[in-house]
Amino acid sequence: TDEVVRKAFDPYFTTRPTSGGTGLGLSPAYRIIKTLLGGEIEISSAPKLGAQFIITLHACGQPQEQTS
């Protein structure tokens, strides 16, 4: 749902409160990708199909030319 997508990166958010999980998985991932790596993370979700995460990170340095 849209609400789940909006809250997915919130600390302690979980869609399965009885499974014993803490809901911490996506919050630290978001923080690392955005803050430490300067990247972007997007989420889309479809009922009964699951979620898709797109992570974009900036390349470091210049690509090296191949030598034969």
DATALIN-V85190 format. One record per run of one state. SS is the DSSP state (H for helix, E for strand, C for the rest). FROM is the first residue (numbers start at 1). TO is the last residue. If there is no record, write none. Layout:
ss->{SS/SS}
from->{FROM/FROM}
to->{TO/TO}
This chain:
ss->{C/H/C/H/C/E/C/E/C}
from->{1/2/8/25/37/40/47/50/57}
to->{1/7/24/36/39/46/49/56/68}
